[in-house]
Amino acid sequence: MKTVPVADCVWEIPTSEKPGMLVPARIYASEALLRQMDAGVFEQVTNVACLPGIVRASLCMPDGHWGYGFPIGGVAAFRADTGVISPGGIGFDINCGMRLLRTDLTEAEVRPRLTELVEALFAAVPSGVGAKGFVRLSDDEFREVMREGARWCVRHGYGWPEDLAATEGGGCLPGADPDRVSVRAVARGREQLGTLGSGNHYLEIQVVPPDGLHDPEVARAFGLERPGQIAVMLHCGSRGFGHQIGTDYLRTFDQVMRRYGITVRDRELACAPFRSPEGQAYFGAMTAAANTAFANRQLIAHRVREVMARVFGRDPRALGLSVVYDVCHNTAKVERYPVDGEPLELVVHRKGATRAFGPGAPDLPEAYRAVGQPVIIGGSMETGSALLVGTAHAMAETFGSTAHGAGRTMSRAQAKRQVWGETLMRQMAERGIVVRAASKSGVAEEAGFAYKDLAEVVDTVHRLDISRRVATLRPIGNVKG
Amino acid sequence: MGRHTFLESVAVADCAMEVEGDDLDDLFATAARALAEVMVDPATVPRGVERRVELAAPSLDLLLFDWLSELIYMKDAERLVFPEAEVHVDRADPCRLVARLAGGVIDRATTALRADPKAVTFHQFVLEPHGGGWRARLVIDV
């Protein structure tokens, strides 16, 4: 497929490349990352460009790889009045996202108790197949969680009021409609609140390495002040509840598209007009799942505070265990952007792409308004993660979006053939990283060599100015499903 | 007797498989066993639970989609995994299946856990006659 360089690290696929493309496709990548992208990215990003109501361009972030319907790393905005909404542009794990907590603890304080800490976190935060959470909810209470998200948790003592300001959308997105959620989704997800899941989901104890503060001033605004400082990062989403809503509506849209005269190039791009009854029903259910994911990460953060208070014998506030930020990377949200000089209401789909609002964005807490929104990009369990900040350029260029992770380069089976889970855990322990996992084979699947180089992804988004490098975080303890 | 093969090049981040069966009953049962194998080591699942499942769908491929989605649903809603399945598929309109499942509740102390499937996808989703039997290609999001 013809890929034309149009700016540094920006590649465009013109509409002439595929019949039905309404806008060009734009891939944001260094030459090295572009070469690593599989053929599915090019096919899928151009398929998305054919969907009704899309504006400007179909975008793919530097960590892009093939997904279902949209590529992972896909960003696309559709007119709210005439465009569509597609579960394939959000993913089954609705509001999968990242939360980062900072602490006043140092590596020197944590090292002697690291194994005890990781074991205690593993016991307190259930993970893996068949895990049950610690909160028992009636149907009515679960509906409250769908509407209120993280606010419900704080209202019930599972968190601090200031956690909400440090969460995208205040941890509660408008438009959730529990009446559009199936009984099966409720049955599947109600007991999973406060669980981590499996695959690439994790809870990690991290440290700021000696050379880890790239922008000390912004890092300080985010609560990271010095090398050796301990942070806690978690990556998870809406669990079986969101997965079932994704399944329910993929199945629904697959059948109703014909009625709206929509044809798609890939069945995973099943969609409906945003303003149609089906489109609005999915948006209401999807937002309920997004809020539930905020609640899930809030409950896990609460457990982290309880465990760390117990292990270190200090109140969580005395440990400085505050939320830096909680940000989604699998959502569709209604936002306003100028299109051809006219401000338009758009349904912005981000699938494996992080919101990256720049300074001054109204959704940001007061403390971050001058610097921009924290952006959390998760890497592999061996290599570490990154904290960045959103930019004004992202608002103009990518609908306020940036990358979300490193992206796999190797299949799970291939990774397992290269290393045993037990062997990898031993090797990581020798390098000072304590791992506790529900599935040992799952550890092997998540080996660092199975992922792209996160530094290249971070360098590229920094170079593109769609987010700027603030800090690097290196894992020392990891809990996995 | 049906067979399944995991396809590494199709779903780098997830789990793709090709399933073959002598007939539709065999294919649906083989796909169910393969899915159980994705989730856990089947030998470590406690036995003792039997379930009867009945489903209907407007087409055969959607019946397969719904069948596997049902098994993923039971894994989360009831923590049930079924390494054994007998399935009877009726190609009438709408298509129907009746299945008898045998397995048990995941015991986190003794069951060897593997991946936690989120959903069946339509990615490269195919169900077709093949060599006198049937063949399906399935990609599971894990």
Interface residues (C-beta under 8 A of the other chain):
Chain A: D38 H65 W66 Y68 G69 I72 F92 D93 G128 V129 G130 A131 K132 R184 A187 R188 G189 Q192 G197 S198 G199 R239 G240 H243 Q244 G246 T247 L250 R251 D254 Q255 D266 R267 E268 A270 R408 T409 M410 S411 R412 A413 Q414 A438 S439 S441 G442 E445 G481
Chain B: F6 E8 S9 A11 V12 A13 D14 C15 M39 V40 P58 L62 F65 D66 S69 I72 Y73 K75 D76 A77 R79 V81 V105 I106 R108 T111 A112 L113 R114 A115 D116 K118 A119 V120 T121 F122 H123 F125 V139 D141 V142
